[in-house]
Amino acid sequence: MRVVVLDRDGVINADREDYVKSTAEWQPLSGSLEALGRLTHAGYEVVVATNQSGIGRGLYTEAAVNGIHRHLRREAARHGGRIAGFYVCPHAPLAGCDCRKPAPGMLRRIAADFGVPTEELVFIGDTGKDLAAARAVGARGMLVLTGQGGDTLAAERAAGREPENYSDLARAVDGLVAGTPGKLEQGLRSLAYNASYMVNITLWGIAAFACAMTPGGRRGLEAVARGHARAFFRLLRWWAGTDMHIEGRENLPEGPFVFYWKHQSTWETMAPFLLVRSPAFVLKRELLWIPFVGWALARLGAVGINRGSGRKAMEQVLSRGRRLIERGSTMVIFPEGHRMPPGKTKRYGVSGALLARGLGLPIVPVAHNAGDFWPRRSFVKRRGTVRVVIGPPVPTVGRAPEEINVEAKRWIEAEMGRISLGYQHTGS
């Protein structure tokens, strides 16, 4: 994962001596929003880290800052940029905190949250505090000459330092993304990935079929399925530059549970194999008719349903799902029923909630932004890091299925609003 941290005032938007206190006072600098889009499409995670001492001084509220950041997130998304997080120090200068730049607290927290060493961070700012914070953690510091950047460069040179500097954020981003594959190269890489994927799925599919037809071959079949999933992600990372980052593994219960996954692409049909030993999917029955692969899925315990059969499909999930869970499988359910484009959702089906409640099991919700990188009906796979967030288990005992689903959906959609460009574009 590649993480770029940006100061806000003087880097993304114009600074003010009397502070930026509202969205009405927030004005983007020329080219800055387009630069955020280029960073996102080059596969960077973009984070904003800003001192906001006006909160501690009582000049404006934390809610006002949050409102500015919601506005910034939407404006960035309009230009193809996804802001992965906002980190704010609300303290006055004399508070003695470790988060106010030049203290390194915010950068250390960002590195921990994104699972990268501080030395791999890139921090773009316009003040000596920004550069000092970067130096304190060994990050790459980049100075832009907007905002206070001109005075900062003069002060740095007077101190005998020559920081890496650019005229503005747009030029700094140009320097970062130089060498990133363009549209044509990314298309060719996606073509290579698709070709290698077809070879991969054929070979693993034949091996899976052989295990499926062998008495007692289920353990071997599960090993083949996990091997196929690992190869799937290695090829995707190698050819298309699409990596992954998983958060919240500690939320996976030791005992049985039901998995609720957002469904946007093929990507998330592979990911459960990396997280649980024996995933069993609820899917449309037509997938089980695919030679080799579909037959192996059936042997693994997939529940193939006719989406148009209504109550019969639900009863099938309940009866077959119970047997699979008692056998040791984890049921993986896409509660929206089919793929939803980023930024969209629909009512959750109740079969998963009924199944979990009937067995007294929790539901573990999962949000991810794979749809941003593997768009529906798109040949080209995008560079970057798919973020997977595993949520806290949702209890089901003694609760109505609708209540269970509302809680799971509320958590998933809130996380999607945080991690998905499609949601940020719609202002969700």
C-alpha positions in Angstrom: 0.0 0.0 0.0 1.3 3.5 -0.9 0.1 6.3 1.3 0.3 10.0 0.6 -0.4 12.3 3.5 -1.4 15.9 2.7 -1.6 19.0 4.8 -4.8 20.8 4.1 -4.7 24.6 4.3 -2.1 26.0 1.9 -1.8 22.7 0.0 -5.3 21.6 -1.1 -7.1 24.8 -0.4 -6.3 28.5 0.1 -5.1 29.4 3.6 -6.6 32.3 5.6 -5.1 34.3 8.5 -8.4 34.1 10.3 -8.7 30.3 9.7 -10.9 28.4 7.3 -14.1 28.1 9.4 -16.8 26.9 7.0 -17.4 25.5 3.6 -18.2 29.0 2.4 -14.6 30.0 3.2 -13.1 26.9 1.7 -11.6 27.5 -1.7 -9.5 24.8 -3.5 -6.2 25.9 -5.0 -5.9 25.6 -8.8 -5.3 22.0 -9.9 -5.4 20.5 -6.4 -8.6 18.5 -6.8 -7.4 17.2 -10.2 -4.2 16.2 -8.5 -6.1 14.2 -5.9 -7.8 12.3 -8.8 -4.4 11.5 -10.3 -3.1 10.2 -7.0 -6.1 7.9 -6.6 -5.9 6.6 -10.2 -2.2 5.9 -9.7 -3.1 3.6 -6.8 -2.2 5.9 -3.8 -4.2 6.1 -0.6 -4.7 9.8 0.1 -4.9 11.0 3.7 -5.3 14.5 5.0 -3.5 15.5 8.3 -4.2 19.0 9.6 -3.6 21.1 12.7 -6.9 22.8 13.6 -6.0 24.8 16.7 -9.1 27.0 16.1 -11.1 24.2 17.7 -9.0 24.4 20.9 -9.1 28.2 20.8 -12.9 28.1 20.6 -13.0 29.9 17.2 -15.0 27.2 15.5 -16.3 23.7 16.3 -15.2 20.2 15.5 -18.5 19.8 13.7 -17.6 22.7 11.4 -14.3 21.0 10.5 -16.1 17.8 9.8 -18.5 19.7 7.5 -15.6 21.1 5.6 -14.1 17.6 5.2 -17.3 16.1 3.9 -17.4 18.9 1.3 -13.7 18.3 0.4 -14.3 14.6 0.1 -17.2 15.2 -2.3 -15.3 17.7 -4.4 -12.3 15.4 -4.6 -14.6 12.5 -5.7 -16.0 14.7 -8.5 -12.5 14.8 -9.9 -11.9 11.0 -9.3 -10.1 11.4 -6.0 -10.8 9.3 -2.9 -9.7 10.6 0.4 -9.1 7.6 2.7 -9.1 9.5 6.0 -8.9 12.8 7.8 -6.6 13.2 10.8 -7.1 16.3 12.8 -5.3 17.8 15.8 -7.9 20.0 17.6 -5.5 21.2 20.3 -4.3 24.7 21.0 -0.5 25.2 20.6 0.3 25.0 24.3 -1.8 21.9 25.0 1.3 19.7 24.9 -0.2 16.9 22.7 1.8 14.6 20.5 -0.5 15.0 17.5 0.1 18.7 16.7 2.6 19.0 13.9 5.6 19.2 14.1 5.0 16.4 16.7 4.9 13.0 14.9 1.8 11.6 16.5 -0.5 12.0 13.6 1.9 10.4 11.1 2.6 7.5 13.4 -1.2 6.9 13.8 -1.7 7.0 10.0 1.1 4.5 9.5 -0.4 2.2 12.1 -3.9 2.5 10.7 -2.8 1.8 7.2 -0.3 -0.9 8.1 2.8 0.7 6.6 6.1 1.7 8.1 6.4 5.5 8.8 9.4 5.5 6.5 7.2 4.6 3.5 4.8 7.6 4.0 5.0 10.6 1.7 4.0 13.8 3.4 3.2 16.9 1.3 3.0 20.2 3.2 3.7 23.9 3.0 5.2 24.7 6.4 8.3 23.9 8.4 6.0 22.0 10.9 5.0 19.6 8.1 8.6 19.0 7.1 9.7 18.5 10.7 7.0 16.0 11.3 8.1 14.0 8.2 11.7 14.1 9.3 10.8 13.0 12.8 9.4 9.7 11.5 11.7 9.2 8.5 9.0 9.9 5.9 9.6 11.5 2.6 8.7 15.2 3.0 7.7 17.3 0.0 7.3 21.0 0.1 4.8 22.9 -2.1 5.3 26.7 -2.5 1.7 27.6 -2.2 0.4 28.8 1.2 3.4 29.4 3.4 5.6 27.4 1.2 7.7 30.3 -0.1 8.6 31.5 3.4 9.2 27.9 4.5 11.7 27.2 1.6 13.6 30.4 2.6 13.8 29.3 6.2 14.9 25.8 5.3 17.7 27.1 3.1 18.8 29.5 5.8 19.1 26.4 8.1 21.2 24.7 5.5 18.6 22.3 4.2 17.3 21.9 0.6 13.9 20.2 0.8 12.3 18.5 -2.2 10.0 21.3 -3.4 7.4 21.9 -6.1 5.4 25.0 -7.2 2.1 23.4 -6.1 0.3 20.2 -5.3 -0.3 19.4 -9.0 3.4 19.5 -9.8 4.3 17.5 -6.7 1.8 14.8 -7.7 3.2 14.8 -11.3 6.6 13.9 -9.7 5.0 11.1 -7.6 3.0 9.4 -10.4 5.7 9.6 -13.1 6.2 6.1 -14.4 2.8 5.0 -13.4 1.2 2.9 -16.2 -1.1 5.0 -18.4 -4.5 3.9 -19.7 -3.0 1.9 -22.6 -0.5 0.1 -20.5 -3.0 -0.6 -17.8 -5.3 -2.0 -20.5 -2.6 -4.3 -21.7 -1.8 -5.3 -18.1 -5.5 -6.1 -17.6 -5.5 -8.2 -20.8 -2.5 -10.1 -19.5 -4.2 -10.6 -16.2 -7.4 -11.9 -17.8 -5.4 -14.3 -20.0 -3.4 -15.6 -17.0 -6.6 -15.9 -14.9 -8.2 -18.1 -17.5 -5.2 -20.4 -17.5 -5.1 -20.4 -13.7 -8.8 -21.1 -13.3 -8.7 -23.9 -15.8 -5.7 -25.7 -14.1 -7.1 -25.2 -10.6 -10.6 -26.2 -11.8 -9.3 -29.5 -13.2 -7.5 -30.2 -9.9 -10.6 -29.2 -8.0 -12.8 -31.5 -10.1 -10.4 -34.4 -9.5 -10.6 -33.8 -5.7 -14.4 -33.5 -5.9 -14.7 -36.8 -7.7 -12.4 -38.6 -5.2 -14.1 -40.2 -2.1 -12.9 -38.3 0.9 -11.4 -35.7 -1.2 -13.0 -32.7 0.4 -9.9 -31.7 2.4 -7.9 -31.7 -0.8 -10.7 -29.8 -2.5 -10.5 -27.0 0.1 -6.7 -26.8 -0.2 -7.1 -26.5 -4.0 -9.7 -23.7 -3.5 -7.4 -21.8 -1.2 -4.5 -22.2 -3.6 -6.6 -20.9 -6.4 -7.6 -17.9 -4.3 -4.0 -17.1 -3.5 -3.0 -17.4 -7.1 -6.0 -15.2 -8.1 -4.7 -12.3 -5.9 -1.1 -12.8 -6.8 -1.8 -12.5 -10.5 -4.0 -9.5 -9.9 -1.3 -7.7 -7.9 1.4 -8.7 -10.3 -0.3 -7.7 -13.6 -2.9 -5.1 -12.7 -1.2 -3.6 -9.6 -4.3 -4.3 -7.5 -3.4 -5.1 -3.9 -5.4 -5.6 -0.7 -5.4 -4.4 2.9 -7.6 -6.2 5.5 -8.7 -4.6 8.7 -10.6 -6.1 11.6 -9.5 -9.7 11.6 -9.8 -9.5 15.4 -13.6 -9.3 14.9 -13.7 -12.9 13.5 -15.3 -15.1 16.1 -13.6 -18.4 17.1 -16.8 -20.3 16.7 -19.2 -20.5 13.8 -20.9 -17.4 12.3 -22.5 -16.1 9.1 -20.6 -13.8 6.8 -22.4 -10.8 5.2 -20.4 -9.4 2.3 -21.0 -6.4 0.0 -21.2 -7.8 -3.5 -19.7 -5.6 -6.3 -17.4 -7.8 -8.4 -15.7 -11.2 -8.8 -13.0 -10.1 -6.3 -15.0 -10.7 -3.1 -16.0 -14.2 -4.2 -12.3 -15.2 -3.7 -11.5 -13.2 -0.5 -13.4 -15.4 2.0 -11.0 -18.3 1.2 -8.2 -16.2 2.8 -10.2 -15.6 6.0 -12.0 -18.8 6.9 -11.2 -22.4 6.4 -14.4 -23.7 4.8 -16.5 -20.9 3.2 -19.8 -22.0 1.6 -21.6 -19.5 -0.6 -25.2 -18.7 -1.4 -25.2 -18.0 -5.1 -27.4 -18.3 -8.2 -27.7 -21.9 -9.3 -26.5 -21.2 -12.8 -22.9 -20.8 -11.5 -23.0 -24.5 -10.4 -23.5 -25.5 -14.0 -20.0 -24.2 -15.0 -17.8 -27.2 -16.0 -15.2 -28.2 -13.4 -15.4 -25.0 -11.3 -19.2 -25.1 -10.7 -19.0 -28.8 -9.9 -16.3 -28.2 -7.4 -18.3 -25.3 -5.8 -21.2 -27.7 -5.4 -19.0 -30.2 -3.6 -17.6 -27.5 -1.3 -21.2 -26.9 -0.2 -22.4 -23.9 -2.2 -26.2 -23.3 -2.0 -27.4 -22.7 -5.5 -30.8 -20.9 -5.6 -33.3 -19.8 -8.1 -33.6 -16.1 -7.4 -37.1 -16.0 -8.7 -38.4 -18.8 -6.5 -39.0 -16.6 -3.5 -39.9 -18.5 -0.4 -38.5 -21.8 -1.8 -35.1 -20.2 -2.1 -35.2 -18.9 1.4 -36.2 -22.4 2.8 -33.3 -23.9 0.8 -30.8 -21.5 2.4 -32.2 -22.3 5.8 -32.2 -26.1 5.5 -29.0 -26.4 3.5 -27.2 -23.7 5.4 -27.9 -25.3 8.7 -26.4 -28.6 7.6 -23.3 -26.9 6.2 -22.7 -24.9 9.3 -23.1 -28.0 11.5 -20.5 -29.6 9.2 -18.0 -26.8 10.0 -18.6 -24.4 7.1 -19.0 -20.6 7.3 -21.9 -19.4 5.2 -21.0 -16.5 3.0 -24.0 -14.5 2.0 -24.4 -11.4 -0.3 -27.5 -10.0 1.4 -28.3 -7.6 -1.4 -28.8 -10.6 -3.7 -26.6 -9.5 -6.6 -23.9 -7.1 -7.6 -24.4 -3.5 -6.7 -22.3 -0.7 -8.3 -20.3 1.5 -5.8 -22.6 4.0 -4.2 -25.7 1.9 -4.5 -27.5 -0.5 -2.2 -30.9 -2.2 -1.7 -32.9 -4.0 0.9 -31.2 -7.0 2.4 -32.8 -10.4 2.1 -33.8 -12.0 5.4 -32.6 -15.6 4.8 -29.2 -14.9 6.3 -30.6 -13.3 9.4 -33.1 -16.1 9.8 -30.4 -18.7 9.4 -28.1 -17.0 11.9 -30.9 -16.4 14.4 -32.1 -20.0 14.2 -28.7 -21.3 15.1 -28.0 -18.6 17.6 -25.0 -17.4 15.6 -23.7 -13.8 15.1 -23.5 -12.2 11.7 -20.1 -10.6 10.8 -20.5 -7.7 8.3 -17.8 -6.9 5.7 -17.3 -3.7 3.7 -14.9 -3.4 0.9 -14.2 -1.2 -2.1 -13.3 -3.8 -4.7 -15.9 -2.3 -7.0 -13.8 0.8 -7.3 -10.9 -1.3 -8.8 -12.9 -4.0 -10.6 -15.8 -2.0 -12.1 -18.8 -4.0 -13.3 -18.6 -4.8 -17.0 -15.2 -3.2 -17.2 -12.3 -4.9 -18.9 -9.6 -2.8 -17.2 -8.7 -3.5 -13.6 -7.5 -0.4 -11.8 -4.3 0.0 -9.7 -4.5 0.5 -6.0 -5.3 -1.2 -2.7 -8.7 -2.8 -2.1 -9.6 -2.1 1.5 -11.5 -4.8 3.4 -13.0 -3.9 6.7 -14.4 -6.7 8.9 -17.0 -5.3 11.4 -17.9 -6.3 14.9 -20.3 -9.3 15.1 -24.0 -8.5 15.0 -25.9 -10.5 17.7 -29.0 -12.3 16.4 -30.6 -14.1 19.4 -34.1 -12.9 20.2 -34.1 -10.2 17.5 -36.3 -9.8 14.5 -34.5 -10.5 11.1 -35.3 -6.9 9.9 -33.7 -5.5 13.0 -30.6 -7.7 12.5 -30.3 -6.6 8.9 -30.8 -2.9 9.7 -27.8 -3.0 12.1 -25.6 -4.9 9.7 -26.5 -2.7 6.8 -26.0 0.5 8.7 -22.5 -0.6 9.6 -21.6 -1.7 6.1 -22.9 1.4 4.4 -21.2 3.7 6.9 -17.9 2.0 6.2 -18.5 2.1 2.4 -19.0 5.8 2.7 -15.5 6.0 4.3 -13.6 3.7 2.0 -15.3 3.8 -1.4 -14.9 6.4 -4.1 -18.3 5.5 -5.5 -19.9 6.5 -2.2 -17.9 9.6 -1.8 -18.9 10.7 -5.3 -22.6 10.4 -4.4 -22.1 12.1 -1.0 -23.1 9.1 0.9 
